[in-house]
Amino acid sequence: MAKAPKNTASDLRAKTPDELEQLLIDLRKEHFNLRFQRAAGQTEGVARVRQVRREVARLKTIMGERARAAARG
């Protein structure tokens, strides 16, 4: 399986809110699938679970920053 590109904070900040929402949906689906594979005993992407979790956290942090900035004015 090909390695997914890591989304850096600067890359994520350059994206539109719609792109961020779609990326979040895709990452959550991937996380679910990886968890399901691990539960089924297919342990190929063990390290990828951690990467996806961190990418989701990074994405949600940037989305929160934007929401707070919009609320301020």
C-alpha positions as CSV (number, residue, x, y, z in Angstrom):
1,M,0.0,0.0,0.0
2,A,1.3,3.4,-0.9
3,K,2.2,5.8,1.9
4,A,-0.2,8.7,2.1
5,P,1.4,12.2,2.1
6,K,1.8,13.8,5.5
7,N,-0.3,17.0,5.8
8,T,1.8,19.7,7.4
9,A,0.2,22.5,9.3
10,S,1.3,25.0,6.6
11,D,-0.2,22.8,3.9
12,L,-3.5,22.6,5.8
13,R,-3.7,26.3,6.5
14,A,-3.5,26.9,2.7
15,K,-6.7,24.8,2.1
16,T,-10.2,26.1,2.0
17,P,-12.7,25.1,4.8
18,D,-14.5,22.8,2.4
19,E,-11.2,21.0,1.6
20,L,-10.5,20.7,5.3
21,E,-13.9,19.2,6.0
22,Q,-13.5,16.6,3.1
23,L,-10.0,15.7,4.4
24,L,-11.3,15.2,7.9
25,I,-14.0,12.9,6.6
26,D,-11.4,10.9,4.6
27,L,-9.1,10.6,7.5
28,R,-11.8,9.4,9.8
29,K,-12.8,6.8,7.3
30,E,-9.2,5.7,7.0
31,H,-8.9,5.6,10.8
32,F,-12.0,3.4,11.1
33,N,-10.7,1.0,8.4
34,L,-7.3,0.7,10.1
35,R,-8.9,0.0,13.5
36,F,-11.1,-2.6,11.8
37,Q,-8.1,-4.2,10.1
38,R,-6.2,-4.4,13.4
39,A,-9.2,-6.0,15.2
40,A,-9.4,-8.6,12.4
41,G,-5.7,-9.4,12.8
42,Q,-4.4,-7.7,9.7
43,T,-1.6,-5.7,11.2
44,E,0.0,-4.2,8.1
45,G,-0.6,-0.5,8.9
46,V,0.1,-0.3,12.6
47,A,2.2,2.9,12.4
48,R,-0.4,4.5,10.0
49,V,-3.0,4.4,12.8
50,R,-0.9,6.8,14.9
51,Q,-0.1,9.0,11.8
52,V,-3.8,9.3,11.0
53,R,-4.8,10.2,14.6
54,R,-2.2,12.9,14.6
55,E,-3.3,14.3,11.2
56,V,-6.9,14.4,12.5
57,A,-5.7,16.3,15.6
58,R,-3.7,18.7,13.5
59,L,-6.6,19.3,11.2
60,K,-9.1,19.9,14.0
61,T,-6.6,22.3,15.7
62,I,-6.5,24.4,12.5
63,M,-10.2,24.3,12.0
64,G,-10.6,25.5,15.7
65,E,-8.2,28.3,15.1
66,R,-10.2,29.5,12.1
67,A,-13.5,29.2,14.1
68,R,-12.1,31.3,16.9
69,A,-10.7,33.9,14.5
70,A,-14.0,34.2,12.8
71,A,-15.8,34.6,16.1
72,R,-13.5,37.4,17.1
73,G,-14.3,39.4,14.1
